[in-house]
Amino acid sequence: MSQTARQARPPLWSPPLLGALPGVKAAATNRAWGDLAGADAQAAANRERLRAALGLGGLAWAHQVHGTEILAVEDGGQGPLGEADGLATARPGLGLLIKQADCQAVVLAAPERGVIANLHVGWRGNAAGMPGKGVAFLRERYGVEPGELHAAVSPGLGACCGQFVNWREELPESFLAFKQGEDRFDLEAATRAQLITAGLAPERIETSGVCTVCDRDYYSYRRDHGTERFGTVIALARRS
């Protein structure tokens, strides 16, 4: 991709189906938006600009640790919250932010129930069943049935670059269904399969098909080994 084309690309990607649901806002930033993970003033300004661009009253995020802990956020407080890799809320106007650099963000929405979630799903979280755990959390906490949910998977590590040399030790046997070639795995397909197993309708699941290692418009830890992160946000629109 030429520099001109890269500069022309909008700094926010929105899942076409989920992002068009009434009352739901969902978007992922790219490098043009800047780093969202830092503790410095510039990263804070980037997060504030994102909040304002989406018309949100607040933006919540957690200290991500590649686990499966999920927090319900109802007080509208800003991040960072505690250690967790998933956030859920029924509070309109509160954006749930997941920070990424090859890991997936999996956004879940039940707009008729007024409930959303955002999950940090790296390969460790994927192997630990985080997509299904997010669905189960929404059912247990908010009474949302899986069939009511819509889901979208953000840009992340693609099968083209999803190399796991030590896959026998790192990935569960069930992931053999997503193995391509000698040591590459389609984690996007693994996430989709877990969501379907958890009860989501296949036609309600959309994936970006964007590999963050190949596409230099996104931060990639595998490619650059940097600390910068882009982000995915989901929110319920504020009531007028």
N, C-alpha and C positions, 0 to 999 in steps of 0.2 A: 504494500500500500504506500502511495506517495505521501510526502509530508503535507501537500495541499489537501489531499483527501482526508488525512488524519485530522487536520485542523478543522475540516468542514463537518466532521462527524459530531452529532449532538453529544454533549457530555453526560446525558442521562439516557439509559436504556430502560424501557418499560415492557414487561411481558404483555403481548398484545391481548390475550384473552382475559387473564386475571386483572390486568391493569385497566381494562374497560368495564369491569363490574361496577355497578352503581354503589357509591359510598366507599370505594376502596381506592387507595393510592399506593402504587408500588413502582419502584425505580431502582436501578443500579447506576452508580457513577462510573466514570472511567478516569484515566490519568489526567485528562484535561481539567477535571474538577480539583485535583490535588489530593494529597495524603489526608486520610481521615483518622489515622491511628495515633498520631503523635500526641505528646503532652505539651507541645509548644503552642505559642500563640497562633501560628499559621494554621496548624491542624484544627485548632479550636474555631478559627475563623471559617475554615472550609466546612466544618460541621454546621456552624450557624448559618452559613450561606445556603446549605442544603435544606436545613429546616425551613428557612424563609422561602426558598424556591418552591417547596412543596406545600406551603401554606399551613404548617403545623404549629401547634401550640407548644410542643416539646419534643425532645429526641432522647430516647433511652437506649443505653447499650450496657453490656456487661464485660467483665474481664474474662475473655475466652481462653479456655484451657484444654480444648480438644476432648471434652468429656461429653456427658449426656444430661447434665443438670439443666432444668428448665425453670424459669422464674415467671410468675404471674406479676405483671406490673400494672397497678391500678391507681397509684397516687399521683401520676403525672410528673414525677420527679425526673430530672435530667440524669444521664449517665455520668460516670460509670457506676454500675450497680455492683453486686458481688460477683463471685466466680460462677459462671454459667455459660452454656453454649446454646441456649434457647430462651426466647422471650415470648410472652403471650399477653394479650390485653383485650379488654372490652371497652376501653376508654377512647372515645373519639378524639381526634386531633393529636394523639400521641404516636410519634413515629418510633418503630422498633428497628434499630440499626445493627446489622452484622457486618463486621470488617473482614476483608478477604484479600488473599493474594495466592490464588489457585484453589482454595477451598470453595465449596459451593455454599450459597445461601439458599435455603428452601423456605419459601413463603407459603403460608397456609391461610385461607380466608373462608369464613362462613358469613357472608355479608347479611343474609337474612337474620342470622342470630346476632350479628354485631360483634364477632369475635375474630381475631387474627393471631398469627404467630410467625416468628422468624427464627429459623434454625441454622446454626453454624455446623456444616457437615463437611469436614475434611475427610481424608481417607480413614482416619481413626474413628471418627464419629460414624461414618458410613459402615465400617466393619462392626461397630457396636450397636447398629440398628437405630441410630438417631432419627431417621425419617419416621419410622413406625412409632417410636417413643413420643415424638411430637404429636402425632395423631391421637395416641392414647391419652396424652396429657389434656388435650382439648376436650376429649370425651369425659374424662374424670373430673376436671375442674369446672367446665362450663356446660357439660351435657350435650356437646356437639357430636352428632353421629358422623362417622367417616364419609358417608354418602352425601353429606351436606357440604363437604369441603371442596374447594378449588385449590390447586397448587401450581407453583412455578419454580423452576430451578434456574438460578442465575448463571452467568458465565463462570466457568471454573476449569479445572484440569480436564482436558479432553482425552479420549482414548488414544489419540495420536501421540500424546506425550505422557500418558499415565503409566510410566515404567516403574515396576516394583521388582527389583533384582532379588530381594528376599521375600517374595510373596508367600512362600510356604510358611514362613514364620509370622508374617504381618497380617495376612488376610485369611478370613475363614474359608472353609472348604466350599461353602455355598457360592463364593465369588468366582469359582471356576466357570460358572455360566456366563460370566462377563469378561473372560480372558480372551485376549486377541494376540495371536502370535506367541512368542516365547515368554514374554514377561510384561505385557501391557494389558491394562484393565479399563473397561468402560464404566467409570464411576457414575456417570450420568444415567446410564441404563440401570445400574444397581440401585440408585435412588428411586428411579421410576418404578422398578419392580417392587421395592419395599413399600412404596406408597399404595400400589395396587393391592399388595398382600394385606395392608392395613385396612383396606376397604374403600379406597377412593376409586371413582370411576375413571377408566383410562382417558376418556375424552376430556376430563377435567384437569389433566396434568399436562403442563407444557414445559418444554426445556429450551434453553437458549441455543444450544448447538455451538456455542462460542468457547474455544479453548484459550485460556488466559496466557498460556505459554507461547502459543503461536501468534496471538493477536497482541501486538505491542501497545495497543491503546489501553491495555489493562496492566496493573501491577502483577508481577509473577515472582514468587519466591524461588521457584525452581529455575527460572531463567536468570534472575538478577541477584538473588540472595539478599535483597534489600529489606528494610523495615517498613516501607510504605505500604499502605493498604487502601484499596477502593472499598466501596460499601454498597450494601443493598438495604433499602428501607421499605417497610410496609406500614400503612396507617389506615385507620378508619377516618373518613372525612368528618370534619367538625360539623356539628348540627348548626343550622342557621337560626 
